[in-house]
């Protein structure tokens, strides 16, 4: 199945759960794309003793998962894209939604 995941929060536990979902789906053989929007773009650097979001993002990347971050949202926060999470545009989010069999939002 093709799964699109839209993540719009930087709350540790929610972001951690979203990325665990993405990692689990990849490990189960699903195609998964993630688009970060709003404060969700900040998850790349989130670490927490219990909810290590950055580690889940790294694992997702190692599994060849595709993750993009909204460029406008990054600019509002004076952030740049990274190798793990390059800059995307809303057209990329739309294309992901059109591509996916199901879309999940967090």
N, CA, C and O of each residue as an XYZ file, in Angstrom:
424
protein
N       0.838     -1.172      0.000
C       0.000      0.000      0.000
C       0.889      1.243      0.000
O       1.988      1.230      0.555
N       0.415      2.293     -0.614
C       1.111      3.578     -0.637
C       0.504      4.476      0.433
O      -0.684      4.796      0.395
N       1.345      4.879      1.392
C       0.883      5.698      2.507
C       1.544      7.067      2.478
O       2.766      7.175      2.381
N       0.732      8.103      2.561
C       1.232      9.467      2.699
C       0.988      9.921      4.120
O      -0.108      9.750      4.653
N       1.997     10.494      4.731
C       1.881     10.936      6.111
C       2.161     12.433      6.170
O       3.223     12.883      5.739
N       1.230     13.196      6.695
C       1.403     14.635      6.873
C       1.571     14.885      8.365
O       0.692     14.570      9.167
N       2.708     15.454      8.717
C       3.019     15.711     10.120
C       3.087     17.212     10.345
O       3.898     17.904      9.730
N       2.225     17.715     11.236
C       2.138     19.157     11.451
C       2.352     19.569     12.900
O       1.978     20.675     13.291
N       2.948     18.696     13.697
C       3.194     19.021     15.102
C       4.641     18.738     15.469
O       5.294     17.883     14.872
N       5.127     19.468     16.457
C       6.449     19.187     17.008
C       6.339     18.646     18.433
O       7.342     18.509     19.133
N       5.108     18.339     18.856
C       4.933     17.741     20.178
C       5.657     16.399     20.184
O       5.429     15.550     19.322
N       6.527     16.224     21.166
C       7.411     15.066     21.189
C       6.702     13.734     20.971
O       7.045     12.991     20.052
N       5.728     13.433     21.803
C       5.103     12.111     21.737
C       4.342     11.900     20.434
O       4.398     10.814     19.857
N       3.635     12.920     19.963
C       2.888     12.788     18.707
C       3.826     12.625     17.516
O       3.597     11.781     16.650
N       4.882     13.435     17.475
C       5.843     13.335     16.373
C       6.561     11.989     16.408
O       6.792     11.380     15.364
N       6.909     11.530     17.594
C       7.565     10.235     17.767
C       6.652      9.110     17.284
O       7.098      8.203     16.582
N       5.380      9.170     17.659
C       4.419      8.152     17.224
C       4.234      8.180     15.711
O       4.138      7.128     15.080
N       4.184      9.361     15.133
C       4.035      9.480     13.680
C       5.206      8.832     12.961
O       5.016      8.084     12.002
N       6.411      9.119     13.422
C       7.585      8.560     12.753
C       7.735      7.067     13.032
O       8.233      6.333     12.179
N       7.318      6.607     14.200
C       7.306      5.158     14.469
C       6.344      4.461     13.516
O       6.637      3.377     13.012
N       5.190      5.090     13.271
C       4.222      4.557     12.318
C       4.862      4.448     10.933
O       4.735      3.421     10.267
N       5.548      5.505     10.503
C       6.197      5.511      9.188
C       7.266      4.422      9.100
O       7.354      3.718      8.094
N       8.071      4.283     10.139
C       9.120      3.254     10.166
C       8.496      1.861     10.126
O       8.951      0.999      9.374
N       7.467      1.640     10.923
C       6.801      0.337     10.959
C       6.215     -0.014      9.597
O       6.354     -1.144      9.131
N       5.566      0.944      8.964
C       4.979      0.704      7.639
C       6.058      0.351      6.622
O       5.863     -0.549      5.806
N       7.194      1.049      6.660
C       8.302      0.733      5.743
C       8.805     -0.683      5.992
O       9.022     -1.444      5.049
N       8.989     -1.033      7.252
C       9.485     -2.369      7.593
C       8.515     -3.459      7.162
O       8.930     -4.587      6.897
N       7.225     -3.134      7.089
C       6.212     -4.095      6.661
C       6.041     -4.115      5.141
O       5.158     -4.802      4.626
N       6.870     -3.375      4.431
C       6.863     -3.432      2.975
C       6.009     -2.398      2.267
O       5.849     -2.467      1.048
N       5.462     -1.454      2.991
C       4.647     -0.410      2.365
C       5.531      0.710      1.825
O       6.637      0.937      2.313
N       5.029      1.395      0.822
C       5.687      2.602      0.332
C       5.172      3.753      1.186
O       3.965      3.904      1.377
N       6.092      4.560      1.696
C       5.700      5.633      2.614
C       6.413      6.924      2.235
O       7.621      6.941      1.998
N       5.641      8.001      2.182
C       6.191      9.339      1.992
C       5.681     10.208      3.130
O       4.526     10.103      3.543
N       6.568     11.076      3.634
C       6.222     11.973      4.737
C       6.415     13.411      4.275
O       7.417     13.741      3.640
N       5.447     14.263      4.601
C       5.570     15.692      4.327
C       5.381     16.435      5.639
O       4.357     16.291      6.306
N       6.388     17.236      6.005
C       6.340     18.030      7.228
C       5.827     19.419      6.905
O       6.287     20.054      5.956
N       4.878     19.887      7.693
C       4.280     21.196      7.467
C       4.107     21.894      8.816
O       4.080     21.244      9.861
N       3.990     23.216      8.782
C       3.835     24.021     10.001
C       4.979     23.711     10.958
O       6.128     23.582     10.536
N       4.666     23.590     12.252
C       5.740     23.338     13.215
C       6.316     21.929     13.106
O       7.313     21.614     13.756
N       5.701     21.092     12.301
C       6.231     19.753     12.070
C       7.627     19.759     11.465
O       8.369     18.788     11.614
N       7.997     20.850     10.780
C       9.338     20.916     10.180
C      10.430     20.898     11.244
O      11.591     20.629     10.934
N      10.074     21.178     12.477
C      11.062     21.232     13.553
C      11.438     19.863     14.103
O      12.333     19.771     14.944
N      10.783     18.802     13.654
C      11.047     17.481     14.243
C      12.431     16.943     13.932
O      12.928     16.072     14.646
N      13.059     17.439     12.887
C      14.366     16.925     12.489
C      15.363     17.027     13.637
O      16.255     16.188     13.764
N      15.217     18.033     14.457
C      16.176     18.233     15.546
C      15.612     17.887     16.925
O      16.241     18.194     17.938
N      14.448     17.260     16.982
C      13.834     16.942     18.276
C      14.459     15.705     18.911
O      14.447     14.618     18.333
N      14.994     15.887     20.086
C      15.464     14.751     20.880
C      14.864     14.885     22.274
O      14.651     15.989     22.774
N      14.606     13.772     22.868
C      13.966     13.724     24.189
C      14.377     12.399     24.800
O      14.563     11.413     24.086
N      14.517     12.371     26.087
C      14.951     11.144     26.751
C      14.046      9.957     26.412
O      14.531      8.848     26.186
N      12.756     10.188     26.378
C      11.798      9.113     26.099
C      11.387      9.073     24.636
O      11.255      7.994     24.059
N      11.182     10.241     24.029
C      10.652     10.328     22.666
C      11.718     10.888     21.721
O      11.718     12.080     21.415
N      12.626     10.022     21.263
C      13.725     10.466     20.401
C      13.264     10.501     18.945
O      13.475      9.560     18.180
N      12.637     11.602     18.595
C      12.074     11.772     17.253
C      13.168     11.738     16.196
O      13.005     11.103     15.154
N      14.279     12.415     16.458
C      15.372     12.469     15.483
C      15.871     11.066     15.132
O      16.220     10.806     13.981
N      15.905     10.169     16.103
C      16.335      8.791     15.841
C      15.350      8.079     14.917
O      15.764      7.329     14.033
N      14.056      8.306     15.114
C      13.052      7.696     14.237
C      13.156      8.257     12.819
O      13.009      7.519     11.845
N      13.408      9.563     12.703
C      13.590     10.183     11.386
C      14.791      9.555     10.691
O      14.735      9.243      9.501
N      15.873      9.372     11.433
C      17.085      8.764     10.881
C      16.824      7.329     10.422
O      17.267      6.930      9.346
N      16.114      6.564     11.230
C      15.774      5.185     10.858
C      14.919      5.163      9.601
O      15.148      4.342      8.711
N      13.942      6.050      9.516
C      13.085      6.138      8.332
C      13.928      6.433      7.091
O      13.718      5.837      6.035
N      14.872      7.344      7.224
C      15.770      7.689      6.114
C      16.613      6.476      5.708
O      16.786      6.213      4.518
N      17.133      5.746      6.683
C      17.946      4.557      6.413
C      17.147      3.482      5.682
O      17.720      2.674      4.952
N      15.837      3.468      5.871
C      14.954      2.518      5.186
C      14.518      3.041      3.817
O      13.603      2.496      3.201
N      15.175      4.096      3.350
C      14.866      4.745      2.069
C      13.484      5.379      2.051
O      12.844      5.462      1.002
N      13.030      5.822      3.208
C      11.778      6.564      3.270
C      11.981      7.976      2.756
O      13.031      8.581      2.975
N      10.979      8.498      2.074
C      11.057      9.861      1.547
C      10.385     10.816      2.515
O       9.245     10.601      2.926
N      11.103     11.878      2.877
C      10.563     12.893      3.769
C      10.940     14.261      3.214
O      12.094     14.510      2.867
N       9.958     15.132      3.137
C      10.167     16.504      2.670
C       9.598     17.465      3.704
O       8.651     17.139      4.420
N      10.194     18.663      3.773
C       9.712     19.696      4.690
C       9.281     20.920      3.896
O       9.967     21.335      2.962
N       8.165     21.484      4.261
C       7.626     22.675      3.615
C       8.649     23.811      3.662
O       9.075     24.231      4.738
N       9.036     24.297      2.492
C      10.031     25.360      2.410
C       9.595     26.646      3.080
O      10.393     27.283      3.768
N       8.345     27.042      2.896
C       7.844     28.268      3.533
C       7.877     28.139      5.050
O       8.229     29.088      5.751
N       7.512     26.972      5.550
C       7.507     26.732      6.995
C       8.930     26.765      7.555
O       9.161     27.267      8.655
N       9.878     26.226      6.788
C      11.279     26.291      7.202
C      11.763     27.736      7.254
O      12.381     28.156      8.232
N      11.479     28.495      6.195
C      11.933     29.892      6.134
C      11.378     30.716      7.294
O      12.087     31.557      7.848
N      10.126     30.485      7.663
C       9.531     31.206      8.793
C      10.286     30.955     10.095
O      10.230     31.767     11.019
N      10.985     29.840     10.162
C      11.725     29.457     11.363
C      13.234     29.617     11.181
O      14.014     29.160     12.017
N      13.644     30.265     10.091
C      15.073     30.433      9.783
C      15.804     29.099      9.775
O      16.911     28.978     10.301
N      15.170     28.103      9.172
C      15.747     26.764      9.074
C      15.986     26.435      7.607
O      15.412     27.052      6.709
N      16.842     25.453      7.388
C      17.124     24.954      6.047
C      16.756     23.482      5.979
O      16.634     22.815      7.006
N      16.581     22.982      4.769
C      16.410     21.556      4.582
C      17.726     20.850      4.885
O      18.771     21.487      5.018
N      17.662     19.543      4.990
C      18.855     18.738      5.266
C      18.923     17.603      4.260
O      18.013     17.425      3.450
N      19.996     16.845      4.314
C      20.111     15.673      3.441
C      19.001     14.670      3.747
O      18.430     14.063      2.841
N      18.709     14.507      5.019
C      17.663     13.577      5.450
C      16.278     14.114      5.107
O      15.371     13.352      4.774
N      16.129     15.415      5.190
C      14.826     16.048      4.980
C      14.973     17.294      4.107
O      15.071     18.408      4.622
N      14.988     17.106      2.792
C      15.131     18.254      1.894
C      13.876     19.130      1.859
O      12.805     18.746      2.328
N      14.052     20.309      1.289
C      12.969     21.275      1.158
C      11.974     20.803      0.105
O      12.358     20.349     -0.973
N      10.704     20.917      0.431
C       9.633     20.607     -0.506
C       8.701     21.797     -0.640
O       8.832     22.793      0.072
N       7.775     21.679     -1.548
C       6.771     22.721     -1.778
C       5.388     22.103     -1.624
O       5.245     20.881     -1.581
N       4.381     22.948     -1.541
C       3.017     22.443     -1.409
C       2.640     21.539     -2.581
O       1.843     20.617     -2.413
N       3.194     21.786     -3.753
C       2.903     20.904     -4.889
C       3.375     19.486     -4.587
O       2.749     18.518     -5.020
N       4.489     19.354     -3.839
C       4.970     18.024     -3.453
C       4.006     17.350     -2.487
O       3.803     16.137     -2.545
N       3.414     18.141     -1.599
C       2.418     17.595     -0.672
C       1.193     17.123     -1.453
O       0.674     16.033     -1.211
N       0.743     17.945     -2.380
C      -0.402     17.574     -3.214
C      -0.107     16.310     -4.007
O      -0.947     15.413     -4.079
N       1.075     16.231     -4.603
C       1.444     15.043     -5.380
C       1.488     13.802     -4.499
O       1.120     12.714     -4.943
N       1.935     13.954     -3.257
C       1.954     12.824     -2.336
C       0.530     12.350     -2.045
O       0.261     11.149     -2.036
N      -0.374     13.292     -1.810
C      -1.775     12.944     -1.533
C      -2.388     12.233     -2.735
O      -3.109     11.249     -2.568
N      -2.113     12.714     -3.933
C      -2.638     12.081     -5.147
C      -2.042     10.691     -5.347
O      -2.727      9.788     -5.827
N      -0.782     10.513     -4.986
C      -0.066      9.246     -5.145
C      -0.555      8.186     -4.162
O      -0.648      7.007     -4.504
N      -0.865      8.616     -2.938
C      -1.142      7.690     -1.841
C      -2.494      6.995     -1.969
O      -3.470      7.564     -2.458
N      -2.515      5.738     -1.510
C      -3.785      5.031     -1.355
C      -4.517      5.555     -0.118
O      -5.745      5.637     -0.095
N      -3.743      5.904      0.900
C      -4.299      6.450      2.144
C      -3.364      7.534      2.657
O      -2.145      7.452      2.504
N      -3.961      8.554      3.271
C      -3.193      9.643      3.874
C      -3.510      9.682      5.366
O      -4.671      9.627      5.774
N      -2.461      9.776      6.163
C      -2.587      9.834      7.616
C      -2.002     11.165      8.070
O      -0.929     11.560      7.615
N      -2.696     11.853      8.958
C      -2.175     13.117      9.475
C      -1.946     13.026     10.979
O      -2.701     12.378     11.704
N      -0.910     13.676     11.414
C      -0.575     13.754     12.838
C      -0.383     15.213     13.191
O      -0.093     15.537     14.343
